[in-house]
Amino acid sequence: MADLFATGRIVDLILLLMIAETFVLVGHHHLTGRGIAIVPLLTNMAAGACLLLALRATLSGASWGVVALALGAAFGMHALDLRSRWSRTPRPGPDGA
């Protein structure tokens, strides 16, 4: 078990679980028409996957450039996730107007 963490292979297992989860959630959405919206789901999962790749790079001793690239990609996916979720319709004020 310690070898999984020392080599970063634990991240590979987590990424596989994330991919499986994404397929299940997308499949559920397509089959039922309900569930999590696809674009926010994919951008959120991509942001998490990029963070995991940065962790794996760090655990395996990759250069700082590889880690920075993965973190930059995570930030980009996070920004896209926020943009896809941001409400474009104004909310009513406290007086209902």
Secondary structure by P-SEA (a helix, b strand, c coil): caaaaaacaaaaaaaaaaaaaaaaaaaaaaacccccccaaaaaaaaaaaaaaaaaaaaaacccaaaaaaaaaaaaaaaaaaaaaacccccccccccc
